[in-house]
């Protein structure tokens, strides 16, 4: 008996299913397995996939309901929507002065003395009302979608006091409720010690632990907690205190780790059972081994190195060869990585971190879905998952990194409905 379908997609030159019967994160050589079906097809009903496979098999197993849609991909690549598992998309404005200073070679410490860096974004957010912040963030989220993102994690961390952190998280909730993409919230009140607590860092940590975390948890404003564990920001001991407080409140831990210096933060991530450690430009072999053993994801953020600018990238090949779980994201933010384009991150990861195109695609879809706890819903095209997919303006997925700087996304669907059509003039 045929199953009803209200969407049928056929004639995909390369259908990248990313399917994996194990349901486990991809590590090692398995990361390069995209589950490609040439001439593939799939069908969906009420936003969920009901059949995936060769065209003849799919067409013989479903009946398109009256008013249903048949999409002919015309031999193009069709793949799951990108899962951007690390962003700071909610912010007030870009730090354009700082960009000029950086490319002129101005050290970060000097930029900070001039009022740049996170402190500038904090001042901007504090001076922006919630409605204006929402409008700006909504526009940026639309840009993320145009570049293929169907699931996105967004952090707070530019408020750094109770009222403004809550303002940011409530803006993220409005985006969750009003946009047709999956939005996952992370509380990052420990992004930095704000200027108004200079010389009183212990008081600020107390504020995060005793006031911010309880309110965030009580209101259900975030699923994750993240801490910037770095020299001059939060020590490993301070970060552990904050993370464990978040875990006790029901928030899952993530860590900005070993970005500028080898601080042992990757080992902290393993010790507290964090879901992920991010950046990891300076991670040491011991940290990689501990993360691999503990099953902690390393989230690669090549856009940050590219945007700073820097030639220091996380040792991705060493991570993969050690059996570590890796994912790929934009780190979209107002200062160091101002690109919302996962395709651009795939290009940088291939050219500067030596990921293969297949590994980079899997890291930005299938594996990234685990980082945000949505692996049963998104990240691959399998029966029962959401109909979140892309039709690309190319015939081979390797064009994504090869044609860097070009948006390869022709159309984006979420829950089986067309949301973005970049082919329209």
N, C-alpha and C positions, 0 to 999 in steps of 0.2 A: 504494500500500500504506500502510495506517495505521500510525502509530507508537504503541508502547505508552506509556501514561501512568499514573502512580499518583496523580496529583492533577489535577483539572480545576476551574478557577475560572471561573464564568460570571456574567453579569448585573451587570457593573460599570457603574454609571451613567456614571462617568468613569474610564476606565482610563488612568492616567498612566504611559506606558511610558518616557518620557525617552529613547527610542531615538534613536540618531544613527549613521547608516551610516559617517560619517567616522571615528568612534572617537577624535575629538580633543576636548579641553576646549572647553566653550562659552564664547564671548566675545561682547561687544557685544550686538546685537539677538537673536542666537541663544540667549542665556541664557534668554529667556522662552519658548522652544519646549519644551513638555512632552510632545509626542507623544501627545496625548489621543485615545483611541478610545472613542467613546460606545457603550455596550452591548458593551464589549469582553470578551475572554476570554483565558485562557492555560492551558497544560498543562505539567506537569513530570514527569520520571521520575528517580528516585534523586537528588532534590534539585536537578536542573538543568532549566531551561526547554527544552521541545522544540517549542512552538508558541505564538505570540502574535498576536492579531489580532481581527477581528470574530468574534462568537460562532459563526455558521454555518460560517465557514472553519475555525476551530479544532476544533469538534466533528466536522467531516467528515474531519479529518486525523489524529485520534487515536482510540485505543481504550483506555478505562479498564480496567485490569487487575483481576481479582477482588480484592476487599478494598481497592481504591483509593477515594479520597475525592473527592466532588464538592461544591464549595463554591459556594453561591448567595449572591452579594454583595448581593442584594436592592436593587440600584440605587445602592449606596453608592460612594464613591470608593475605588478600589484603586490602590495606588502602591508604588514601591520602598521598602524600609526606609531609614530615615535613616542617614547616614554621619556620625558625630560625629568630625570629624578633628582636634580639639584639646581634650583634657581632662587633668585632674589627679585622676582618680577615686580613686586609691589614696592615702588619707590617714587619719590616726587620728581626728580629731574636728574639728567646725566651730569657727570662731573667733567665738563669739557675743558675747563682751564687745566685741570689735572692731567688730562691726556696730552696737551701740548707740553706741559712740564716733563712728563715721563719720556716722550719721544726725544726731547732735548737732552735727556740724560740726567735729569734732576733726581737725586736719591729719594727713596720713600720717606726717610726721616725728615728731610727738608720739606717735602710735600705736606707731611703731617704738621710741621711747624707753621706752615702757611694756612692751616685750617682745612687741608684736604683729607682724602681718605674717608673712612667710615664716619668720622666726626662730621664731615660736610653733609653726608647723606642723612645723618641723624638730625642735624639742624634743619634740613629741607623738609623732612617728614614731620618734625614737630611743628613747623610753620605752615603745614598744609592741612586743611580740614578733610574729614573723612570722605565727603562726596567728591571733592577734587582729586583725592588720592585714588578713589575708586575709578573715576573717569579716565585718569591717566593709565592706570593699571589695566583697565579693560581694553584700551587701545593697544597696549603692548601684548596682551594675551591674544588679540586678533592677529598680530604679527607672528606670534608663535604658531598659531594654527596655519597661517599661510605657508609656513615652512614645514608643516607636517606633524606638529605636535598634537596628539590627541589625549595624552595624560601628562599632567605637569605637577611637580612638587613646588611649593612656594614657601619661603621662610620669612618670618618676621626678622627683627634684628636691627632695624633702623629707627626704633623708638627709644629703647634703652631706658624707659621708665614705665611704670605700670600703665598709665593712661595711654601712652602712645604705642606700646607693644599691643595692648588690647585693641587699639584703633586699627593697627595693621592686620591683626588676626581677624577682626570683624570684616575688614575689606576683603580678605581672602575668602571668608565665608560667603560674602555677597557674590563673589566670583563663582564659588562652588554652586550657588543656588541659581545663578542667572545665565551661565554659559554652558554650551553643549559639549564640554570636555570634562574629563575627570580631573579635579583639582584636589591636591593633598596638602595639608597644612603642617608646617613645622614651626615650633616655637624656638626662637633663637635670641632670647633676651641676653644671653652670654656671648654676644658677638664681639663685644669690646667693653671696657670700662669707660663710661661716658665722662666728658670733661667736667661735669658738675660733681663727679665723685672722685676727681683727681686727688690722690693722697688718702682716699678713704675706700680703697678697693674692697676691704673686708665687709664694709657696710653695704657696698653694692652687691656683693655675692650673697649676703644675708637677704637683701631685698629680692633677688632672683629666687632664692630657695624658699624663703618664708612667706613672700607675698605674691610674686608673679606666678610661680608654678601652681600653687593651690587654686588661684582664680582661673588660670588657663585650663586646668584639668576639670574644675567644677563646671565651667561653661562648655566644655567639650570643644574648645577652639583649635586644638591641634592633636595630631596623632603621634608626633615625634618631637623630640627635643634635641637640639644641636648646640655644640659649644666650640668656640674657636680656641683650641689648645695650642698655644704658640708662644715663643719667647716675646715678652713684652705685652702679652694679652692675658691669657689665663694659663697658669702652670698646670702640669699634669695632675697634681694633687687637688687644685681648685676645680679643674674640669671634672675630675672624678666625683667630687662632692656634689656638684651641680647635676651631673648625669644621674647619679644614684638617687638623688632627690626626685628627679623627673621620673625615673623608673618606678619609684615607690608610689608616685601619683598616677601611674598607668601609661606614661609616655614612653615610647620606644626610643632608644638612644642612637644618635649619630654624632660624628666628630669631624670637625675641620682639623686635619692632622698633618703634621710634618710638612707643611707647605713651604715655609721659609727656612726652617732649621730642623735638624733631626732632634726632636725633643722626647722621643719615646711615646708619642701620642698614638701611633699605630698599635703598640702593645697595650696601651690603655683601652683602645677600642676592643681588642680581643679580651682583655681582662673583665670588662663590664658587660660583655656579650652584646656589643653594639651591632646594629644592623649593618652599618657601613662606616668607613672612614673615607674622607674626601680629600682631594688634592694630592697629598703624598709625594710631592716632588722630591723631598729629601729623606724618604723612608729608607731605613737600613735593612739588610737581609734578614736580621732577626725579627723585625717588625713584619716583614712579608711572610715569614714562616709562621709566626704566631697568628696572623690574620687568616692564613690558609687553613691552619689547624682548627681555628675557632669558627670558620665559615663566615667571616666578616667580608662584606663586599668592599672592594676598593673602587671608589667612584672617580673616574678619570675626567679631568676638566682641562683639556688642552687649550680652550679658548682663553683661560686666564694667563697661561704662559705667553700665548700669542699676543694678548692685549696689553701686557704690562710695559713694554715687550721684554721677553726673556727667552733664552735658549735652554732653560731648565725645564724638562718635562718629567712627569712621573715615569719610573722604569717599568713600563707596561709589559714588555716582553719577559722580564724577570718575574713579574707577578703571574703571568699566564703559565710560564714554564714551571713555576712553583705550585701550580694547582690552585691558585687563589681565584676567588670569584671577582670578576671585574664588570663594571658598567660604565657607560659613557653619558655625559650630560653637558649642558652649556655653561652652567654657573652664570646665567644671564643676570647682570647686575649693573648699577649705574657707573661703575668705575673701571674695574679691571677686565671684565668680559662683557662687552655691551652688545653681543650678538645673540639673537633668539633662535639662530639657525642650527638645528641638529645636523643637517647635511654639511655645513661648514665644519662642525666639530668632527664629523667622520673624516673629512678631508685632512684636517690637521692631525688627527690621530693616526691616519695612515702614513702621512708624509714625515711626521716628526716623532711618532712613537712606535712606528713600524708594526702597527696592526695591519692585518690583511683587510681588504674591503669587507669580506664576510664576517670577520671577527668584530669589526667596528659596528656593522649593522646589527648583529646579534646583541652586542653590548648596549646599544641604544634602544632596543625593543624588548626582546625576551628577558635578558638579565635585569634590565632596568626596572621591569615590572615587579621583580622580587624586592627591589630596594624600597619601593613605595607600598608594598603589601597588596598589590593588585594582580599577582601572577595567575590567579584563577579567572580573571576577567579580561585582561588585555595582554599585549606583548607578543601574541602569536595568533594565527588564524586557525582555530580549532573549534570543533563542534562544542557549543555551550558557551563560548566566549562572546564578548561584545563585537558587534560589527563595526569596529574601528579600523579603518584601512585607508590606504593611499593608492591612487593611480598616478604613476609617475610619467613625466614627459621624456621617457627613455625606454630602450629595449633591453638594457642590461644594467643590473644593479651596480656594477662597477663604475658606471658613469657618475654615480653620486660623488665619490671622492675625486675621480679623474677630472671632472669638469667643476673644479672648485670655484666657489663664489657665485655659482648659478643655482637658482632654486629649482630643483628637479620636480617639485610637486605640481601636478596638474589639477588633481581633485582630492579633497579630503572628506571622508565620511566618518561620522560617529553614530553608533547605534543604528547603522544601516541607512542613515539619512545624509544627503549631500549638505555639507556645511560651508565648504570653500571650493570655489571654482576659479582657479587662476588662469583658465583659458579664455575667460571673458575679458574683452578689452575695456 
